[in-house]
């Protein structure tokens, strides 16, 4: 019983050490998530206005641009999946990977071949374990993305989209990431980046509404050549910021749950250890009483 009590005390000590680690990681994630959320919110107006500008140019210029042209029979689709570099974030990476699997299955049913691009070591490990091909991957920035990384990713995807005869040429570009709704809700989302879907101008204007007049300098083609790459890169950067905030929120929630579970486990071990200690004391008292009774019986027999 003493050995069992010693084991429980060792388990209590190790669980308390793990609790300190998970509590520290929870506090670190809580301190970083505010900054990540502010970065995502500050990037939202630029991404929104750039989307409106690109949509307006594509709508009112009537230019057949390669980035806005719908292919007649798309055969290949590039899918960029944004995961995390580190674990201990609950179901964050697995949820976005499942969303990527659903999107890939849908595209295959449409007769399209999938070209996979990855962000994050978790997605890289997932595809390496299953021996699935990956065109290109980027790692090391999931919780603090930079615009340079988004520029590199966007450049690779645009080159694959504009390449018509290469082995890596694609007809569509899709993005799968985790959208940050709130501290409690992070939603895996799949969107199509290319070809650009024009959203402005679909609704009919009101009778008293004055339509804007657009003048393009030097030409609509040059304007779209400059705007569309920035649009794709800004969308990717905004998605990376949303994913970073979602990852930190998921990690904070997971570490809080781990800390609470460690508290419950410590209480359980202490209760079992107390029961073991009481059982040991009871057994020792029983042995002492039994020994005393045996000595008394021996003395009575000798007399």
N, C-alpha and C positions, 0 to 999 in steps of 0.2 A: 504493500500500500504506500510505503514511503517513496518507492521508485515512481509509482503513478503520480503521486503528489508533486514530485520533482519535475516530471514531464509536463504536467499542467502549468506549473510555474514558468517553465521555459517557453511554453506556447503563449502564455500571457505576455511575457517579455517581448517575444518576437512580434506578436500582434500589435503591441503598443508601438514598437519601432515602425512597423508598416503604417500604422495610423498617423504617426508624425509625418511620414513621407507623403501619404495621400493628402493630408491636411495642407502641407506646404505646396503641393502641386495645385490644389484647389485654389489657394490664395494667389498663386502666381497666375493661373488662368484668369481669375477674377480681375486681377490688376491689368492684364493685357487686353482683355476683351473690350474694355471701355475704349481704349485707343484704337483697336481694330474696328469697332463699331463706328467710331467717329471718322475713320478713314473711309469706310464704305459710304457713310452718309455724305461726306464732303465730295466724293467722286460721283455721286448720283446725279447732281444737276448737270455736270459736264457731259456725262454719258447720255442723259435724257435730251439735252439740247443738240448734241451732235447727231443723235438718232433723228431728231426732227429735221435738222438741216439736210442730212443725207436723204431722208425720205422726200423732202420738198424738192431737192434738186432732181432726184430720180423721177418724181411725179411730173414736174412741170417742164422738164427739159426734153422729154421724148427721145432720149439717147439710148441706143442699144449698147449698154456697157457690159463687158464680160462678167463683172461681179454681180450684175443684176439680171443676167439673161437666164431664163429657165431652160434647162436642157430638155429635148424632146423625149429621150429615153435614157434617164440616168442609170448608170451601171455600177458606179463606185461611190461610196460615201465615207468620209473621214469622220471619226468620232473622237473628240477630245474629252477624257474623263479626268476630273480634278479630285484627287484624294489627298490624304495627309502624309506627312513624312514620318510622324511618330504615332505610337499607339496610345493606349490608355485614354481613349476618347469615346468609349462606348461603341455604339453601332454606327458611328459617323461614316467611316470608310466603307463598311459593308453595305450600308444603305445606298450610297451613291454608286457603288459597283453593281448592285442589283438593278438600279435604274438604268445603268449602262447596258446591262444584259438584256433588259426589256426593250430598250431602244434598238440594240443590235438584232434581236430576234424580229422585231417589227420591220426593220430595213431588209433583212434577209427574206422575209415573206414577200416583200415587194420586188425581189429579184436583184438586190444590190449587194455588191461585195463590200466588206467592211475593212477599212484601214484604221487601226487603232493608234491613237496618240495618248500619252499618259502624263499626268502631273502627280508627283508624290511617290514615295517609296512603297506605301501600302499597295497601291495599284500595280506598281512594278513587281512586287513580290507575288501578288495574286496571279498575274499573267505568267510570270516565270514558273511558278509551281505547276500550273496547268499546261505549260509548254505551248503557249499561244504566241503568235508573232506580234510584235509591236514595232511600228515604224520608227517612232522617236519618243523619248521620255525626258522629262525635266524634274529634278529633285532638289531639295535643300532650301525651300523658301515657303513652305505651305502656310506657316503661321505669320510670316512677314513678307508678303510678295512685293515686288517692285515693278515699275513700269517697263524697265529694261527686259525683264523676263517675259512680260506680256508682249512686248515688241518682237522678241525672238520667236515666241510661239505663233503670233499672228503672221509673221513673215513666212514661217515654214508652211502654215496652212494655206496662205494665199498663193504661194509658189506651187503647192500641190494642186490647188484649184485651177490656176491659170495654165498649168502644164497639160496639154491635150494629148500627148502621145507617150509620155514617160510611164515607167512602171508604177510610180506613186501618184499618178494623175487621178483626181477625184472629181465628181460632178456635184457633190454636196458636202457641206461641212456642218457638223452638229457638235454642240457643247453640252456636257453633262456636269453639273456642279450642284452644290448645296446652297440653297437660298436662305438667307438669314431673315426669319420672320420676327422672332422675339427671342428672349433668353430661354424660353421653354420650347419653342417650335423652330426647327430647322428642316426645310423641305427639299429633298432631292428633286432637281429640275432638269429637264432636257429641252434645249432650244436649238433652232436652226440658224446658223450664222450666215451661210452662203448657200445659194444665191440670196441676195438681200430681198426680203419681203417688204414691199412698199406698203406702209400703213396709213400714211397721211393722204388725204384726198379721197378715201373710200366713201366717206359719208357726204351726202349732198349738202351743199351750203344752204343756209336759210335765204329767203327771198330778199331780206334787207341786209344781208352780209356782203361786205366788200372783199373780194378775193385779192390776195397779195400779188404784186407784180414782181417778177424775178428777172434780174439782169445778170448774165454770166460773163465774167471777165477772167481769162481771155476767151474761154469757150466752155460749154457744159462738159465736154470730154475731159478737159484739163482739170476742171473743178472736181469731177467724180474721181479722176485718177489720184487727186490729193486727199479727198475726203474719205473714200471708201477704205483704204488701208488704216487710216486713223480710227475709223468707225469700228472695224474688226478688232483692232488692238485695244481700244477703249472698252469694248464689250468684254473681251477676255480679261482685261485688268479689273474691271468691275466684278466679274464673276470670281476672280481670285480673291478679291477683298471680301466678298460675301462668303466665300468658302472659308477664309481665314477666321472671320468672326464666328461662323458656324462651328468650326473645329474647336475654338477656344470655349465656346458655350457648351458644346458637348463634353469637352474634357472637364470643365468645371462641374457639370452635372454628374459625370461618371465618378470623379474624385470625391464629391460630396457623398454620393451613394456608397462608395468604398469606405469612407471614413465612418459613416453611420453603421455600416455592416461590421466594421472593426470594433466599434463600441459594443454592439450586440454580442459579438464573438467574445470579447473580453469579459462581459458580464456572464456569459454562459460558462466560460472556462473558470472564472472565479467561483461561480456557484458549484460547479462540479468539484473544484479543488477543495472548497469548504466541506462539501459532502464527504470527499475522500479523507480529509483531515479528521472530521468528526467520526467517520467509520474507523480510522486508525486509533483514535483515542478510545473509542468504545471497545475495540478489540483488545487494546492494552489493559484497560480497566478489567475486562472480563478475564484476561489471562492472570492479572494480579489477584483478583478475587478467587479464581479457580485455584491458584497456587496457595493462597491463604487457607482455603477450605481443605485442600489436600494436606497441608501441614497440620491443620487442626485435627483432621481425621487420623493422621499418623500418630500424633501425640496421644489422642484418646485411645487408640489401639494399643500403644505401648504401656499405658497405665493399666 
